[in-house]
């Protein structure tokens, strides 16, 4: 956009100040009085206003703010294994399991075998160490965060309920203060 350097710096300082004045909140949600639970991660400077806005959506979908302790905090690391091209699917999975053990990750999930993208999960306090070890193994880290993982198996919803649930999820995510939503639903 060819803005003057001083203006770019001022914009960055304003954004930083705005971020500093906001707090991150974790809002547990119970959906449809079933085994479905969500964790809504939001950044706001006005929690009561956010809860009021979300309450309208929750009422429409028979959901409520309730913590049933269905989640545990976890570290997530999305990565790409660059030399995956030479590996068969079996060797790829074996490499992932070996690397996960060596790096102290608690689990690993393949996002795309063709692209070599995976997600490692670890204890929250081990996130930095696991990232460093994965880099040493040749992984390219694309994203990492502290998030929430379901404690029990994922819930399978019937097709009609799943469609309604996705609408609910979309409405939640459209709120400008909602950063991320974690759930225990198998999609």
N, C-alpha and C positions, 0 to 999 in steps of 0.2 A: 504494500500500500504506500510505500515510500513516505512514511511519517518521519518527522524529525526525531532523532535519538532521544532528546529530552522529553518529548511527549510520550514515547514508548515507555521510558523509565517511569514517568508519572502514572501511566495507566497500570503498569505492573505493581507499583507501590499501593495504588488504590485497591487493586484486586487482593493483594496480600493483606491489607488492613481489613477488608471485608471478610476474608476467610478467617482471620484471627478473632473477629467478633462473633463468630458462629461456633456452636458446640455440636459435637456429634452425639446423637442419641440412638439407642437401640430400643426399638418398640416391638415387643412380642405380640403376635396376633394369632387368634384361634379362628379358623375358617369353617363355617358351616357345621359347627358342633360335631365334627368328625375327628379323625386322627390327623387332620391336616393342620400344620402349624407353619407360621412364617416368622421371620425376623426382619423387620424393616429398619434399615440403617438410614438415618436422616441427619442432615446438617442444617441447623436453624438457630436463629437468635430469639425465637419466640415459640417455645415448645407447646404452650397451651393453644395457640392459634393453629399450629400444625395438627395437634390431636383433634381439634374441633373440625378442621377440614377433612381429615381422614375418617372421623366418626361418621360423617354422612355416607361415605363410600362403604364403610363397614356395615352400617345398618342395612343398606340396600342389598348386601350379599350375605346377611346373617352371620357376620363375623364380629369379633370383639377383641379388645385389648386384654389378653390374658397370657400369663407366662406359665406354660405347663412343663417347662424345662425339657423340651424335646431336642434342644440343640446344645452343642459344645463349641467353644471357641477353637479355631484352628487357623493355621497358616496355609495359604494356597499360593502355589508357584506355577505359573503357566510358562512352558518352555518348549523349545524346538531342538530336536536332536538332529544336527546337520548331516552327520554321516549315516543317516538311516537308509539312504538309497541302496546301500550294499547289503542290507539285512533282510532276511525273509521275515515273515510275520512272527514265526516262532522265535527266531533269534532276536527280533525287535522286542518282544514281550520279555524274553529272558534278560536282555540287556537292561530293560526298565526295572525289573524286579531286583536285579543285582545292584544297579545304581541307587535305587530307593533305599535298600538296606545299608549300603555304604554311606550314603548321605544323611542317614537318620530320618528319612521321610517315613511316615506311618502308612501311606498308601500312594498309589499312582494310577491314573486313569488315562487311557488313550483317547484323545479328542479326534485326531485324524491320522490314521496310519500313513496315508498317501503324502501328507504334508509333514509328518513326523512331529505333530504337536501333541503335548501331554500336559497333565496337571498333576503336580505332586502335592500331597497334603502332609503337614507336619504339626508338631506341637507349637503353640504360639511363641514360646520363648526360644525355640530353635530356628525360627524363620531365617534370620540373618546367616547363621552357620550353614543351614541346608542350601541356601542360595549360593553361598561361596563354594561349597563342595560341588554343586551341580555345574557351576561355571568351570571348575577344575576338570570335570568329566567331559567338557566340550559342549554342554548345553547352552543355547542362547536363551536367556531369560527375557520373556516378553512382558510379563506382568506378575506382580506379587502383592498380596494383601492379607490382612488379618480379617477373617470372616467367621462364618458359622456353618457347622456341619451337623446334619441330623445324627442323633444318637442311635436311632433304630432304623430298620429297613424303610425304604421309600414307600409311600402310599400310592396305590394304583386306583385312580378314579375311573368310573364308567365314562364313556365317550361324552354323553350329554353334560354330566357334571364337570368334566374336564374342560369343555368349551366355556361353560359359565365361569369356572375358576380362572381360565386364561383372561376373560374379560375383566374380572376383578383385579387380577395381577396388573393388567395393562392400565387400569384406572389408577391403581396405587403408584405405579411407576411414572405416571404423567405429572404427579405433583412435583413442583420445582425444588422442594426441599428433600425429596427422597433420593438417596444416593444409590442404594442397592437393596434388593430384596432376596433373602435366602428362604428356601422352602424345603419341604420333605415330600414333594410330589414327583412321581415318575412321569416324565413327559414322553 
